[in-house]
Amino acid sequence: MANSENDKLVWRALEYEERERSRDWFWALGVIVVTSSIAAIIFENYFFAALLVLAGVLLGFYATKKPELVTYELNPQGLVIHNRLYPYETMRSFWVQQQDTAMNLRPLLFVHTARFFMPVFVIPIEAELAEHIHAIFTAQNIEEVPMREHLSDKIMEALGF
C-alpha cells in the first residue's frame, strides 16, 4: 500500500515476515534451553544457566508475537520510520534490491547510516516502488552501494525466526 503526494512517498509493511511455528519448534527450544542450562549448572556457571533460561523464555515470547504494521515515509527531509526521522545527511549509502524469484530475493531497501548501533536498515518495499525509491535516494546524492542481507539473518530465517 503506497501513497505518493508531491515529494513524499509513503508505504506500509510488516516489521518482519510472520512465521507459523509448530509445537515441535517450541519443544525443541525447550529441550535446548533445559539441556544447556543443566550443562552450565554442572560446570558451576549459574549466571550463564540463568541467562540461558531467560533467553529461552524471551525467544518463546517473541516467537508468538505478531508483527506490527510499520509506516515508512520518504520525504524531502529524510526517511521516517515509526514517526522517527532519519535525515539524508546521516545516510552513507543505499541499495534497492529488486525482486528475483529465481534467486529467492524479495524487494528490499538497504540504508547504511552513520549510527553506531544497527547502522544498516533493511526495509521491505513493494516491487513497484523500487524505481521511485531509487530515484529519490539518487536525487539526494546518496551513494549507491550493493548490499545484501547479512548471513546471520539468513541463518535465523533457516532456524525459523
Residue pairs with C-beta under 8 A, 6 or more apart in sequence:
1 11
1 12
1 126
2 9
2 10
2 11
2 126
2 128
2 129
3 9
3 10
3 11
4 10
4 132
7 75
7 76
8 73
8 74
8 75
8 76
9 73
9 74
9 75
9 129
9 132
9 133
9 136
10 71
10 72
10 73
10 74
11 71
11 72
11 125
11 126
11 129
12 69
12 70
12 71
12 72
13 69
13 70
13 72
13 123
13 124
13 125
13 126
14 67
14 68
14 69
14 70
14 124
15 67
15 68
15 69
15 70
16 67
17 67
18 66
18 67
19 160
19 161
21 63
21 64
21 160
25 63
25 160
26 60
26 63
29 56
29 59
29 60
29 63
30 56
30 60
32 56
33 52
33 53
33 55
33 56
36 52
37 49
37 52
37 53
38 49
40 46
40 48
40 49
40 52
41 49
63 160
63 161
70 81
70 82
71 80
71 82
72 79
72 80
72 81
72 123
73 79
73 80
74 80
74 133
74 136
77 85
77 87
77 88
78 85
78 86
78 87
78 88
78 89
78 90
78 91
79 85
79 86
79 88
79 91
79 111
79 121
80 86
81 121
81 123
86 111
86 113
86 121
88 140
88 142
90 113
90 114
90 115
91 111
91 112
91 113
91 114
91 137
91 140
91 142
92 112
92 113
92 114
92 142
92 143
93 111
93 112
93 142
93 143
93 144
93 145
93 147
94 109
94 110
94 111
94 112
94 137
94 142
94 143
94 144
94 145
95 109
95 110
95 144
95 145
95 146
95 147
96 107
96 108
96 109
96 110
96 125
96 130
96 133
96 134
96 137
97 105
97 106
97 107
97 108
97 109
97 110
97 147
97 148
98 105
98 107
98 127
98 130
99 105
99 106
99 107
99 127
99 130
106 124
107 124
107 125
107 126
107 127
107 129
107 130
108 122
108 123
108 124
108 125
108 149
109 121
109 122
109 123
109 124
109 125
109 133
110 120
110 121
110 122
110 123
110 147
110 148
111 120
111 121
111 123
112 119
112 120
112 145
112 147
113 119
113 120
113 121
120 147
120 150
122 149
122 153
125 133
134 144
137 144
138 144
